């Protein structure tokens, strides 16, 4: 069952159409990540759902209740929606406790203090943090406080707008993991906007790829990554290798070799992920079928990127693989394709 249903959502600012007839279903208790380049309409989508903007056409339904449409909608504070912005948007003149308690009107002082302490513990912060000011917190702590404030009113839907992008790499990963675990534990349906593909694939049950105000593909992360429906989606979700091919009876034949695919016979573009191409030094194998030459080696720590000339009419490709002793430049290698490929036409 979908907790959030978006149908034909459209929004323009002047002559510029930001969202163009967008449809999206977010199943209850799951995380959906909306990914796309800056300016493609991701934040506008969240603002329409939250009620900060009104759509020109289409509708937003939350838990079976229509909350937005061109003829008006439900006020933002009545939508049971939590919102965490990129910078947390904490009130600098209020303490942490006052920030969290901002939406807890109608409760007595003692009940508010207890609720604030409970929420701080929920986001793994000591209740003593209630007396601090936002500037006394680290970036990760500020984002946790912003999440606690958003959770204060027990929202049915959580909207996260690039909440980890301002954090450094190590802190971003730890905070992302903690927030994902918390939301899963509480069963909060979540819509996450991010331009970080790895972030989206690591915590989302569903990914929606956006380009110029429209979704190009929606589906489970592994499916969208492994089976992109167009080159934009393939390239946006990570490195990919594209080579011309000819499909015959479920097998694509290209400059790199042969690999099983799904689709009709004929010419097309074979799309592979770098981890599907394995390069082995020629001395380690007999009678190789496809031979390439290493042009460059880029060390990335646990991985290396090999730029390989496949020979013939093929363009150089970049292959990512684990290797303690990677091939040196100018080494001849055997090229082996693994898994299944995708052919786009």
WOKA-V864592 format. One record per residue. N is the residue number from 0. OMEGA is omega as a letter, one per 30 degrees, with the letter a starting at -180 (* if undefined). Layout:
((N:OMEGA) (N:OMEGA))
//
This chain:
((0:a) (1:l) (2:l) (3:l) (4:l) (5:a) (6:l) (7:a) (8:a) (9:l) (10:l) (11:l) (12:a) (13:a) (14:a) (15:l) (16:a) (17:l) (18:a) (19:l) (20:a) (21:l) (22:l) (23:l) (24:l) (25:a) (26:a) (27:l) (28:a) (29:l) (30:l) (31:l) (32:l) (33:a) (34:l) (35:a) (36:l) (37:l) (38:a) (39:l) (40:a) (41:a) (42:l) (43:l) (44:l) (45:a) (46:l) (47:l) (48:a) (49:a) (50:l) (51:l) (52:l) (53:a) (54:l) (55:l) (56:l) (57:a) (58:l) (59:l) (60:l) (61:l) (62:l) (63:a) (64:l) (65:a) (66:a) (67:l) (68:a) (69:a) (70:l) (71:a) (72:a) (73:l) (74:a) (75:a) (76:l) (77:a) (78:a) (79:a) (80:l) (81:a) (82:l) (83:a) (84:a) (85:a) (86:a) (87:l) (88:l) (89:l) (90:a) (91:a) (92:l) (93:l) (94:l) (95:l) (96:l) (97:l) (98:a) (99:a) (100:a) (101:a) (102:a) (103:l) (104:l) (105:l) (106:l) (107:a) (108:a) (109:l) (110:l) (111:l) (112:a) (113:a) (114:l) (115:l) (116:l) (117:a) (118:l) (119:l) (120:l) (121:l) (122:l) (123:l) (124:l) (125:l) (126:l) (127:l) (128:a) (129:a) (130:a) (131:l) (132:a) (133:a) (134:l) (135:a) (136:l) (137:l) (138:l) (139:l) (140:l) (141:l) (142:l) (143:l) (144:l) (145:l) (146:l) (147:l) (148:a) (149:a) (150:a) (151:a) (152:l) (153:a) (154:l) (155:a) (156:l) (157:l) (158:a) (159:a) (160:a) (161:a) (162:a) (163:a) (164:a) (165:a) (166:l) (167:a) (168:a) (169:a) (170:l) (171:a) (172:a) (173:a) (174:l) (175:a) (176:a) (177:a) (178:l) (179:l) (180:l) (181:a) (182:l) (183:l) (184:a) (185:l) (186:a) (187:l) (188:a) (189:l) (190:a) (191:l) (192:a) (193:l) (194:a) (195:a) (196:a) (197:l) (198:a) (199:a) (200:a) (201:a) (202:a) (203:l) (204:a) (205:l) (206:l) (207:a) (208:a) (209:l) (210:l) (211:l) (212:l) (213:l) (214:l) (215:l) (216:l) (217:l) (218:l) (219:a) (220:a) (221:l) (222:a) (223:l) (224:a) (225:a) (226:l) (227:a) (228:l) (229:a) (230:l) (231:a) (232:a) (233:a) (234:a) (235:a) (236:l) (237:l) (238:l) (239:l) (240:l) (241:l) (242:l) (243:a) (244:l) (245:a) (246:l) (247:l) (248:l) (249:l) (250:l) (251:l) (252:a) (253:a) (254:a) (255:a) (256:a) (257:a) (258:l) (259:l) (260:l) (261:l) (262:a) (263:l) (264:l) (265:a) (266:l) (267:l) (268:l) (269:l) (270:l) (271:l) (272:a) (273:a) (274:l) (275:a) (276:a) (277:l) (278:a) (279:l) (280:a) (281:a) (282:a) (283:a) (284:a) (285:l) (286:a) (287:l) (288:l) (289:a) (290:l) (291:l) (292:a) (293:l) (294:a) (295:l) (296:l) (297:a) (298:a) (299:a) (300:a) (301:l) (302:l) (303:l) (304:l) (305:l) (306:a) (307:l) (308:a) (309:a) (310:a) (311:a) (312:a) (313:l) (314:l) (315:l) (316:l) (317:a) (318:l) (319:l) (320:l) (321:l) (322:l) (323:l) (324:a) (325:l) (326:l) (327:l) (328:l) (329:l) (330:l) (331:a) (332:l) (333:l) (334:a) (335:l) (336:a) (337:l) (338:l) (339:l) (340:l) (341:l) (342:l) (343:l) (344:*))
//
